[in-house]
Amino acid sequence: VAVVRDAETADGPALARLLDQLGYPASLAATAARVRRLAAAAADRLVVVEHDGEVAGLACLHVDLPVVSDVPVARITAIVVDRAHRRRGLGEALVSELEAEARRRGCDLLYLTTAERRADAHAFYGRLGFEQTGRRFAKPL
Ligand SMILES: CC(C)(COP(=O)(O)OP(=O)(O)OC[C@H]1O[C@@H](n2cnc3c(N)ncnc32)[C@H](O)[C@@H]1OP(=O)(O)O)[C@@H](O)C(=O)NCCC(=O)NCCS
């Protein structure tokens, strides 16, 4: 059974493992600090999904106040499911919870950006009803 809940500092080791799989390795201390920082940030929500009592995935939401609209919009800033637990609906459970959160906060759009190379993720988003609507330009600072 999949249970989605808010991330806690004690999830640090599992979250660090998941960030590594996403391609963003981080120390335990840095991961725990991010959990605390996100928990304190009103515009963000970091959740985990448990499968059989084990943390098997994470996802994070950020709510933006756009200058082009009166209504907030929500962005999925990260999502990853442990390799050993993929294709069991856990990613879908994570997105569903973030979508519900975005609706509760009055958002009229849920969006995300994803690297060109992540073909698996593109298939996943398409299946969940997301459409490709733009391009992402980035400039490292
Ligand atoms: C993308 C990701 C989060 C999906 O998680 P998941 O738990 O495996 O996804 P689900 O089991 O909920 O998949 C739901 C549906 O999406 C589609 N889907 C998911 N993964 C897919 C894949 N690799 N190829 C094709 N379709 C896929 C399927 O239709 C699937 O339903 P089905 O298994 O009944 O066919 C996971 O593959 C992952 O962590 N990838 C690596 C990290 C990553 O790329 N994150 C996104 C960064 S932008």
The ligand as an SDF file (V2000), in Angstrom:
LIG
                    3D

 48 50  0  0  0  0  0  0  0  0999 V2000
    9.4400    9.1710  -13.5560 C   0  0  0  0  0  0  0  0  0  0  0  0
    9.2330    8.3180  -12.2860 C   0  0  0  0  0  0  0  0  0  0  0  0
    9.1300    9.2460  -11.0700 C   0  0  0  0  0  0  0  0  0  0  0  0
    7.9410    7.4980  -12.4230 C   0  0  0  0  0  0  0  0  0  0  0  0
    7.7110    6.8100  -11.1960 O   0  0  0  0  0  0  0  0  0  0  0  0
    6.9370    5.3900  -11.1430 P   0  0  0  0  0  0  0  0  0  0  0  0
    6.5630    5.1500   -9.7250 O   0  0  0  0  0  0  0  0  0  0  0  0
    7.7470    4.3500  -11.8100 O   0  0  0  0  0  0  0  0  0  0  0  0
    5.6520    5.7110  -12.0280 O   0  0  0  0  0  0  0  0  0  0  0  0
    4.2230    4.9560  -11.9680 P   0  0  0  0  0  0  0  0  0  0  0  0
    4.4210    3.5300  -11.6210 O   0  0  0  0  0  0  0  0  0  0  0  0
    3.3060    5.7440  -11.0990 O   0  0  0  0  0  0  0  0  0  0  0  0
    3.8020    5.1090  -13.5040 O   0  0  0  0  0  0  0  0  0  0  0  0
    2.5170    5.5170  -13.9190 C   0  0  0  0  0  0  0  0  0  0  0  0
    2.4070    5.3370  -15.4280 C   0  0  0  0  0  0  0  0  0  0  0  0
    3.3450    6.2060  -16.0960 O   0  0  0  0  0  0  0  0  0  0  0  0
    3.8890    5.5320  -17.2410 C   0  0  0  0  0  0  0  0  0  0  0  0
    5.3230    5.2670  -17.0480 N   0  0  0  0  0  0  0  0  0  0  0  0
    6.0320    5.3220  -15.9030 C   0  0  0  0  0  0  0  0  0  0  0  0
    7.3200    5.0260  -16.1210 N   0  0  0  0  0  0  0  0  0  0  0  0
    7.4380    4.7600  -17.4260 C   0  0  0  0  0  0  0  0  0  0  0  0
    8.5340    4.3780  -18.2580 C   0  0  0  0  0  0  0  0  0  0  0  0
    9.7580    4.1870  -17.7450 N   0  0  0  0  0  0  0  0  0  0  0  0
    8.3030    4.1840  -19.5800 N   0  0  0  0  0  0  0  0  0  0  0  0
    7.0720    4.3350  -20.1010 C   0  0  0  0  0  0  0  0  0  0  0  0
    5.9790    4.7060  -19.3530 N   0  0  0  0  0  0  0  0  0  0  0  0
    6.1690    4.9170  -18.0430 C   0  0  0  0  0  0  0  0  0  0  0  0
    3.1560    4.2020  -17.3390 C   0  0  0  0  0  0  0  0  0  0  0  0
    2.0180    4.3890  -18.1400 O   0  0  0  0  0  0  0  0  0  0  0  0
    2.7860    3.9480  -15.8960 C   0  0  0  0  0  0  0  0  0  0  0  0
    1.6680    3.0950  -15.7510 O   0  0  0  0  0  0  0  0  0  0  0  0
    1.8560    1.4840  -15.9540 P   0  0  0  0  0  0  0  0  0  0  0  0
    3.0560    1.0770  -15.1340 O   0  0  0  0  0  0  0  0  0  0  0  0
    0.5730    0.9280  -15.4280 O   0  0  0  0  0  0  0  0  0  0  0  0
    2.0750    1.2730  -17.4090 O   0  0  0  0  0  0  0  0  0  0  0  0
   10.4080    7.3100  -12.1180 C   0  0  0  0  0  0  0  0  0  0  0  0
   10.6030    6.6030  -13.3330 O   0  0  0  0  0  0  0  0  0  0  0  0
   11.7370    7.9450  -11.7520 C   0  0  0  0  0  0  0  0  0  0  0  0
   11.9990    8.2040  -10.5870 O   0  0  0  0  0  0  0  0  0  0  0  0
   12.6090    8.1990  -12.7560 N   0  0  0  0  0  0  0  0  0  0  0  0
   13.9500    8.7180  -12.5050 C   0  0  0  0  0  0  0  0  0  0  0  0
   13.9350   10.1420  -12.0120 C   0  0  0  0  0  0  0  0  0  0  0  0
   13.2690   11.0910  -12.9710 C   0  0  0  0  0  0  0  0  0  0  0  0
   13.4700   11.0420  -14.1790 O   0  0  0  0  0  0  0  0  0  0  0  0
   12.4700   12.0000  -12.4010 N   0  0  0  0  0  0  0  0  0  0  0  0
   11.8210   13.0360  -13.1560 C   0  0  0  0  0  0  0  0  0  0  0  0
   12.7270   14.1960  -13.2710 C   0  0  0  0  0  0  0  0  0  0  0  0
   12.0050   15.5210  -14.2280 S   0  0  0  0  0  0  0  0  0  0  0  0
  1  2  1  0
  2  3  1  0
  2  4  1  0
  2 36  1  0
  4  5  1  0
  5  6  1  0
  6  7  2  0
  6  8  1  0
  6  9  1  0
  9 10  1  0
 10 11  2  0
 10 12  1  0
 10 13  1  0
 13 14  1  0
 14 15  1  0
 15 16  1  0
 15 30  1  0
 16 17  1  0
 17 18  1  0
 17 28  1  0
 18 19  1  0
 18 27  1  0
 19 20  2  0
 20 21  1  0
 21 22  1  0
 21 27  2  0
 22 23  1  0
 22 24  2  0
 24 25  1  0
 25 26  2  0
 26 27  1  0
 28 29  1  0
 28 30  1  0
 30 31  1  0
 31 32  1  0
 32 33  2  0
 32 34  1  0
 32 35  1  0
 36 37  1  0
 36 38  1  0
 38 39  2  0
 38 40  1  0
 40 41  1  0
 41 42  1  0
 42 43  1  0
 43 44  2  0
 43 45  1  0
 45 46  1  0
 46 47  1  0
 47 48  1  0
M  END
$$$$
